[in-house]
Amino acid sequence: MSIKEKNGDKETVLSHQEEIIKCLEEKLLAKEQQLRNQINAIDTTNATIEFDLDGNILNANKNFIKIMGYTAKDLIGKHHSLLVDPAYANSNAYQFFWNNLRKGIYQKDEFITVAKNGKLIWFLGSYNPIFDTSGKPYGILKIATDITLAKTQFLQLAVETQEKEKRASELIIANKELAFQNKEKENRAAELIIANKELKFQNEQKEKRASELIIANKELAIQSKEKEKRAAELIIANKKLASESILKEKRKVEKLKRAAELIVTNQELAYQEKRSIELTLANDELKKAQEELGSFSYSVSHDLRAPIRAINGYTQILIEDHADSIDDDGKKIIQAIINNSAKMGVLIDDLLAFSKLGRKEVSSVNVNMTALVNGVVSEITIEKGDTIPLFEIEELAHSHGDPSLIKQVWINLISNAIKYSKYKSEIRIKITSTKQNDKIIYSVKDWGAGFDMAYYDKLFGVFQRLHSQDEFTGTGIGLAIVQKIVNRHSGAVWAESKPDAGATFFFSLPNIKH
C-alpha cells in the first residue's frame, strides 16, 4: 500500500470521528436545552431553594423569595433553620430529617416555613438530594408549591366542622332535655286536673257553709240591732247625767290652759327682749371688729409698705450712685436686702388676701367645675412658660359655691402641684371628683417632691412651710387660704403624701342635690 493510500484511510477515520463528536455535541446541547426548559418550567410554577449538606442556603429562585418576603442577600449563606420554627429547629425530629437528606434519602411531604414577617407558609413538595457522578450526595434541592391558602381554608373547614359537630351534640342534649321537660309538663297537667277537682269540691263545701253563715248572720243582726237600740237609749241617759259635770270640768281646764299659755307667752317675750339686747351688742362688737380689721388692713397696706418702699429706694440709690465704692460682698448684701423687701411685700399681699376672706360675702350658685378647672389650667400654663405639665382631668361633678373663691382654691392647689414637681423629668397632674352621699370630694394628685406626713399638722398653718425657701419659693399662705375658703363653704380639706413620691390634696363641698 502506498503512502497516499495510507493517508487517505487516516483522513477517512478522522472525518468519521469528527462526525461522531459533532453528533454527540448536538445531543448534549439538546439535553442541555431540555434540562433548561425543565428548570424554567419548575422556576415558573414552583418555589425552589438549594442547600449544601450542612443546611446552608446556596441559592433560591424568585418565586421562593417572593413568597417568603426575603431578598437573596437575606438568604444566601444563611442556615436553613432561619426558615423554620425555632422549637422545631432545635428538635430531634429536625436533626433526623437532615441526617436522612445527607444520606441521599428523598423527602416528600407538606412543610411549614416561617416568612420574614413571621407568617407561617405551607409548602407541598420535596427535598431532593443532588448526587455527583459517583452517586454521592453533595447538595439538596427543595422544589415546592405554596398551599398556604388551601391549607388555611382546609384548617378553617376542619374547625367549622368540629364546631358543627359540637353544636349537633348540644342540640341532641337539648332535645333530650326538652323531651324530659314535656313529660314533666304532662305529669304536672295530670296533677292539676286532680287538684282542680279537689278545689271544686272544696268550693262547693264553702258555698254550702256560706249559706249557713248568711242565715246565722241575719239572726245575729236582728239580735245586734236590738242590743244597739238598747245601748243607744242607755248612752243618751248617761250623756244627760254626765253633761253638766263635763261642762264644769271643761271650763276649769280652759281656765288653767289659758293661764299656762299666758305664763309661756310672758317668758318668751322676756327671752326675746334679752336676745334682742344681746344681738344688738353682738352687732356693735362685730361692727367694731370690722372697723378695727379695716384699720389693720389700711395699716398693713400703707404703713407697713412705706418702710419697704423706703428700703428699696435707699438700696436703689446705693446701687446707682455708689456702685463703684461698694465691693462684691456689699453688692450681695444690697441684693439680699432687695430680695427680702420683695418677699416682705409678697407676704403683706398674701396676709391681706387671707384677712379679706373673713369679710367677703360668700355667694352660692351652680358651678361647672370642669369648665372652671380647664380655665385655671389654661391661665397657669400660659403664665409658667417653662415645662408644660401633662394634665389628666376627668369629668368633674358640678357643685354650689362662690365661683371666684373656688377658682382661687384650684389656682393654689394646681400651682403648688406644678411648683413641687419642677425637679422631675416630667410634670404630671391628675384631677378627679367622687360623690359620697351628702358631699362631693375633689382631688389634685402630683408625682413631685411630696412631704413627710409627720409634719402634717403644720401643712395648713399661716406662714408654715415644709420645704426650704431656696428649694421651693413661697410664703406659706396658699394652703391656709385654701382651707379658709373651703371651711366657709362648709367643706373640709386634707392631704396624703410620701417624700419624693408626690402628694394628693383633697377638698370636699356639700352635695346640694343630695
URZITA-V358328 format. One record per helix or strand of 3 or more residues. SS is the DSSP state (h for helix, s for strand). FROM is the first residue (numbers start at 0). TO is the last residue. Records with the same first field share a line. If there is no record, write none. Layout:
SS=FROM-TO + FROM-TO
//
This chain:
h=2-44 + 61-67 + 71-74 + 79-82 + 85-88 + 91-101 + 147-320 + 322-324 + 327-356 + 368-383 + 402-418 + 452-457 + 477-487
s=46-51 + 55-59 + 106-113 + 119-130 + 136-145 + 364-366 + 389-392 + 398-400 + 427-435 + 438-445 + 491-496 + 502-509
//
